[in-house]
Amino acid sequence: MFTNCVQRHPRPFIHRMGVSAIPARLTATLPLRLVIGWFVLGFIGLSAVVSAAPGFPRIANLWGYGPTAKPDQYDKLAKYDLLVMGGAGTDAWRKFAQEMHRRNPEMLLLGTGLFSYTSPPQATPWMKEAWYLHRPNGELVNWWAGQCFVPNILLDDCFAALFDQSDKSFGSLLRDGSLDGVFYDSVVGSASWLGDVDTGRKGVADKPADVDPKWHARQNQFFDQLRQRWPNMRIMANDIDAGHAPHVNGRLYEGGPLLDRIINGDISPKDAINTLNRWMTTSLQPGITFAIMTHPIGWQGWRVGKGDHVTTPGEVDRVSRDFPRMRTGLCTTLMTDAYYAYDVGTVWYGLPFWYAEYDAPLGKALGPSKEVFDVAPQVVLDWRAGQPADELKLDGDTKATPEGIEGAQTDPASGWQRLFATDPKKVRFEPGHVYQIEADLDLIRKPTVSLQFNLRTGVGGWEHHDKGISHPPADANTWHLDVTVVPDDFDDYAAEWHLCGAGDVRLTRIKVTEINQCYYRREFEGGIAVLNAMPRPVSIDLKGTFRRLKDAAAPAAIVEVDDTASGCECKGAWETVGGEVHCYGDSFRRAAKPGDTCKWTFTAPSADTYTIYASIPGGKGASDAAMYSATTRAGKVNKTLDQRTGDGGWVRLFEVKLAAGERCEVSLLSSGTGATQADAIRAESAARYNDGSEVSKLTLGPLDGAVLVRR
């Protein structure tokens, strides 16, 4: 259960920064300087390009480049449809914009402006100390490793100074068309997410119900004034909510709040598609919402503030080769008109990853995406107002009326309280199955703080197993909920509604449907994009013949087994090592004495030659002669590896030929001088995912997608 009535912020303790090509001057506008070499360019494979045609895919980049980019990078940069960049002098901006627009007239260029935070006071001389947001004890409010300081936007002088900074930085560039707009980071629609704040310097904490609406309105006022000054300006912001939508052209969606949640099983592709479509249609037009699929290492809090040690070359290589994750995000975004990027995320944005799918000549969309059910869904529950509420649980003062199930709280200071829910004994949500939950509610008295839906397990705990978390739209009197969820391995899941603060809510209908097969498809002038919405493989009939892309990078089959997975067994004195380590997942195993063994077992998904890799954390204390072997029907192969050179990336071990369904055992014997490390193994097929072949039927892996072109 929630411990307070402040709506949880998606990631209050870590933020993003870290770019491979940020000039020092950018530190005047962004909170962290990460000076990281261009070691990633050797394997990313960006190539020279002529100007991109309008249409899809729409690929963006956040903070990877600045207007001071060198001329030999211009052709590479012109491949992007949207660039969000840091600061530079006006002359540099104009030169860069001229070169980009000459190569790609459709490209959008956005600068990064200051509004929700600034650098530390000593680096921001135009900000007065009194203009910062303070805590009741007088301390300045700061976050993200103490590098983001928050202006008190409720103060008129501070508000005017922030607006003046946007004018000084970008005004002339917006007027002459060198810049298309400005991006504002971390515009959270409340002040209370920062903890106790004292906007009036009275020595007491503001009440969230009092300060948050004022904070939100002030943010919208800022955006409105920007549009009044520069009518053609496009505004994008991060962490904004539906109440901001009419005042901006779009939202940046970091991975954690959206696309990453698909992989985690918290939401379905449908939920993400609906979210992006809402932002693209309810924002000021033209919409420029931008979604990023990020990698789990970008959400590890220990990497915050690590400078050029935030990651390693091997880890960046490992991130870049997570092709299925990239395709999940890309194909989800292709079902909408939004922009897309795949990145490390959070602590390091802007790596110039580029994939064959990004160059697919899809062109213009021929219509919206379609949800396809080759196997009919099955209704589990279909309850309407006026029917007996036997399959529902009513908590507290909640009551059944002819108009529906009504739950309310009268005290604005009330904490989180469950109002009503399905009965897990009568409405079963089976682990691993896919359920669509639709509900209609009347907001009789709008919540003073928050109303939340979730699919929750009491046994598993909400911290790890809440699914489909949703909130009602801003300024609405009704709420139509439509989410798709996949329960984890618990048998007590319930669809629940929780209220924080005062409010009065009435449920008039709830429908639960089990989805047996579902995929998405969108038609373009030059091809199609398809996306498996299920957490298991799906075979689909394309209703026509298309051609796969031609690409040597992505394997057709990839199998990864971590040391924490069921396919790994360690015998002997292996200790678990976690924390600030460069490894696959959150930890790895380590054996200090020789003779201990660790074994990874996997089954080949298809007949092929597989290259097997190991993730090696490395370091001075690692073994100088760890002994690996792979056992198949054909025999055994061996390799001795110096683990000291590892850095958390994939290191090639050997090749093995496997039949479809054949088991392969990869073993590690602790040996040599130093501690032997057992982390993860990866097997890649020789066959390529994009092999240029013609296809009329397609099998997609769990939540995977494909971009196909017309013959």
VOFI-102646 format. One record per residue (C-alpha): x, y, z negated. Coordinates in steps of 0.5 Angstrom, whole numbers, plus 2048, in hexadecimal, padded with zeros to 3 digits. Example, Ala and Ser with C-alpha at 12.3 -4.5 7.8 and 13.67 -1.06 7.14 Angstrom:
2
8197F77F0
81B7FE7F2
This chain:
711
800800800
802807801
80580A7FB
8038117FD
7FE815802
804818806
80381580D
80981180F
80E814814
81180F819
818810817
819815811
820813810
824813816
82481781C
827817823
82D81A826
834818829
835819831
83B817835
83B81E838
839824834
83E82A834
84082D82D
83B83382E
83582E82E
83682E826
833835826
82D832827
82D82A825
82F82881E
834823820
83B822824
83C81C827
84281B82B
84281582E
846813834
84481183B
84580983A
83E80783C
83F80A843
843804845
83D7FF845
837803846
83880484D
83580A84F
83680C856
83681285B
82F81385E
82B817862
82581C85F
82081785C
81981785F
81381985B
80F814858
81180E853
81580B84F
81681284B
81C811848
81E816843
82581783E
82581B837
82B81E835
83081A83A
83282083E
83382883D
83382D843
83B82D842
83B826845
84082684B
83F826852
84181F853
83B81D84F
836821853
83481B857
833816851
82F81B84D
82A81D853
827816853
82381884D
81C81B84D
81D81E846
823821842
82382383B
82982783A
82D82B834
82F832835
834836839
83583D83C
830840841
83583F847
836838845
82F837845
82E83A84C
83383784F
83183084D
82A83184E
82B833855
82F82D857
82A828854
82482B857
82882B85E
82982485D
82282285A
81D82885B
818824856
81D823850
81B82784A
82082A846
81E82B83E
82382F839
82382D832
82083382D
820834826
81A834822
81982F81D
82082E81A
82783281B
82E83081A
830832813
830839811
83783A812
836839819
83083D81A
832844818
82B84781B
827843816
82784680F
827842809
820844807
81D84280D
81F83A80C
81A836809
81B834802
81A82F7FC
8168317F6
81D8317F2
8208367F8
8248317FC
824832803
82082C807
82482880B
82482180E
82881C813
82E81C80F
82E82380D
82F826813
828828815
82582E811
81E830812
81B837813
81583A80F
81183B816
80B83E811
810844810
80E849816
81684C816
818844817
81384381C
815849820
81C84781F
81B840822
817843828
81C848829
822842829
81E83F82F
81D845833
825847832
82783F834
82283E83A
81E84483B
821846842
82283F844
81B83E843
819844847
81E84384D
81C83B84D
82383884B
81F835846
818832846
81783283E
81A830837
81A82A833
81982B82B
81B826827
817823821
811827821
80E82381B
80782681A
807826813
80C82980E
80B824808
80F81F80C
81582280A
813821802
8118267FD
81282D801
8118347FE
80F838804
80D83E800
81383E7FB
80F83D7F5
8138387F2
80D8337F2
80C82E7F8
80782F7FD
80182B7FD
801827804
7F9828805
7FB830805
802830808
80182B80E
7FB82E812
7FF835812
805832814
80282E81A
7FE83581C
80583981C
808833820
803834825
80383C825
80A83B827
80983782D
80383C82F
80884282F
80D83E833
80883D838
805844838
80C847839
80E84283E
80883F841
80B83A846
80F837840
80F83083F
80F82E837
811827835
81282582D
81381F829
80F81D823
809821825
80281E824
7FC81F828
7FA825825
800828829
7FE82582F
7FA82B832
800830831
80682C834
80782883A
809822837
80C81E831
81381A831
81281382E
81881082B
81880982B
816808824
80F80B824
80D80882B
81180382F
81580082A
80F7FE827
80D7F982D
8137F582C
8127F5824
80B7F3825
8087F9822
8047FB828
8027F882F
8047FB835
7FD7FD836
7FE801830
804805833
801806839
7FA809836
7FF80D832
803810838
7FD81183C
7F9815837
80081A836
80081A83E
7F981C83E
7F7820838
7FE825838
7FF82B83C
7FF829844
804827847
805822842
80D820840
80C81B83A
81281783A
813810837
81A80D835
81B805833
82080582E
8257FF82C
8247FD824
82C7FF823
829806824
82580681E
82A803819
82A809814
831808812
83480A819
831811818
836816817
83C81181A
83E81681F
842812825
84280C820
83A80B821
83B805826
840801829
842800831
8407F9830
8397FB82D
837800832
8397FA837
8347F6833
82F7FB833
82F7FC83A
82E7F583C
8287F4838
8247F483F
81E7F183C
81D7F7837
81E7FC83C
8197F9841
8147F883C
81580083B
815802842
80F7FE844
80B80083E
80D807840
80B806848
804804846
80480C844
806812848
80B813842
813814842
81780E840
81E80D83D
82280783A
827809835
82B80782E
82680C82B
826810825
82D811823
83081182A
82B813830
82D815837
83180F839
83080F841
82E808841
82B806848
82880084B
8267FD852
81E7FF850
82080684F
821806857
81B802859
81880685E
81180685B
80F80D85D
80881085B
80380C857
7FD80985B
7F980A855
7F980884D
7FB80284A
7F67FC84A
7F67F7844
7F57F0847
7F27EA843
7F37E3847
7F07E0841
7EA7E283E
7EB7E6837
7E77E2831
7E27E782C
7E47E5825
7E07EB822
7DB7EF824
7D77F381F
7D37F981F
7CF7FE81B
7C97FB818
7CB7F4818
7CD7F0812
7D47F280F
7D67EB80D
7DD7EB811
7DF7F180E
7E27F3807
7DF7FA804
7E47FD7FF
7E28027F9
7DC8067FB
7DC804802
7D5802804
7D17FF809
7CB80480C
7C7803813
7CC808816
7D2804814
7D780280F
7D980980B
7DF80A807
7E1811804
7E58147FF
7E381B7FC
7EA81D7F9
7EF8207FD
7F581E7F9
7F28177F9
7F88127FB
7F780C801
7F1808800
7EF802804
7E7804806
7E57FD80A
7E87F780E
7E77F1811
7E77EB80C
7ED7E680E
7E97E080C
7E47E1811
7E87E5817
7EE7E1818
7F47E581B
7F87DF81D
8007E081D
8037E1824
7FC7E2828
7FA7E982B
7F47EC829
7F17F382B
7ED7F7826
7E87FC828
7E4800823
7E0806823
7E080B81D
7DC81181B
7E0816817
7DB819813
7E081E80F
7E781E812
7EC81B80E
7F082180A
7F681D80B
7F681680F
7F2811811
7F680A813
7F4804817
7F97FE816
7F87F6817
7FB7F4810
7FE7EE80C
7FE7EE805
8027E8804
8077EB809
8077F2807
8067F880B
80D7FA80B
80F7F5810
8087F3813
8037F8814
8017F881B
7FD7FD820
7FE80381B
7F980881E
7F680F81C
7F081381F
7F1818824
7F281F821
7EC824821
7E781E823
7E081C820
7E1815822
7E6810823
7E780A828
7EC805826
7EF80182B
7F57FD829
7F87F682B
7FC7F2825
8007EC824
8007E981D
8067E781A
8077E0816
8017E2811
7FA7DF810
7F77E580C
7F77EB811
7F27F0811
7F07F6815
7EF7FB810
7EE803810
7F180780A
7F080E808
7F5813805
7F2819802
7EA81B803
7E6819809
7E081580B
7E0810810
7DB80B813
7DC805817
7D780481C
7DA7FE820
7E07F9820
7E27F4826
7E87EF825
7EA7EB82C
7EF7E682C
7F37E7833
7F57E1836
7F97E483C
7FA7EB83E
7FF7EF843
7FF7F6845
8007F884D
8017FE850
801800858
80680585B
807807862
80E803862
80C7FD85E
8097FB857
80B7FA850
8087F584B
8097F4844
8077EE83F
8037F083A
8047E9836
8097E7831
80A7E1835
80B7DF83C
8067E1841
8057DE849
8027E384D
7FF7E3855
8017E9858
7FC7E985D
8017EA862
8087E9864
80D7EE861
8157EF861
8197EF85B
81F7F485A
8267F285C
82A7F3856
8317EF854
8307F284C
82A7EE849
82A7E7848
8247E3849
8247E0842
8277E283C
8277DE835
82A7E182F
82A7DE828
82C7E2822
82F7DF81C
8297E0818
8247DD81D
8227D681C
8267D3822
82C7D581E
82F7D0818
8357D2814
8397CC810
83E7CE80A
83F7D5807
83D7DA80B
83B7E0808
8367E580B
8397EC80D
8357F280E
8357FA80D
8397FE811
83C7F9816
83C7F881E
8387F281F
8327EF823
82C7F081E
82D7F3817
8327EE815
8377E8816
83A7E2813
8417E1811
8457DB80E
84C7DD80B
84E7D580B
8507D1811
84B7CB812
8447CE812
8407CE818
83A7D281B
8367CF820
8317D3825
82C7CE829
8287D182F
8247CE835
8257D083C
81F7D383F
8217D1846
8267CD84A
82C7D184B
8347D3849
8347D7842
8397DB840
8397DB838
83B7E1834
83D7E282D
83C7E9829
8427EA825
8427EF81F
8497EF81F
84E7F381B
8557F2818
8537ED813
8507E8818
8527E281B
8587E2820
8567DB822
84E7D9822
84D7D3825
8467D3829
8437CD82D
83D7CB831
83A7C4832
8367C2838
8347BC83B
83A7BD840
83F7BD83A
8427C2836
8467C9837
84A7CC832
84D7D3831
8517D782C
8507DE82B
8547E3827
84E7E7823
8527ED821
8517F0828
8497F0827
8457F6826
83E7F3826
83D7F282D
83D7EC831
8437E8833
8437E3838
8447DC836
8437D783C
83E7D4841
83A7CE841
8357CB846
82E7C9843
8287C6845
8217C9844
81F7C783C
8267C583B
8297C6834
8307CA833
8337CA82C
8397CF82B
83D7CE825
8427D2821
8477CF81D
84A7D4818
8527D4819
8587D881A
85B7DE816
8557E2813
84E7E2812
84A7DE817
8437E281A
83D7DF81C
8387E481F
8347E3825
8347DF82C
8327E1833
8317DD839
8307E0840
82D7DC846
8317DD84C
82B7DE850
8297E6850
8227E984E
8227ED854
8247E985A
8217EC860
81C7E6861
8157E6863
8107E485E
8087E385E
8087E0857
80C7E3851
80D7E084A
80F7E6845
8127E483E
80F7E7838
80E7EF838
8127EF83E
8117F2845
8137F384C
8137F8852
8127F5859
8127F985F
80E7F8865
8117F386B
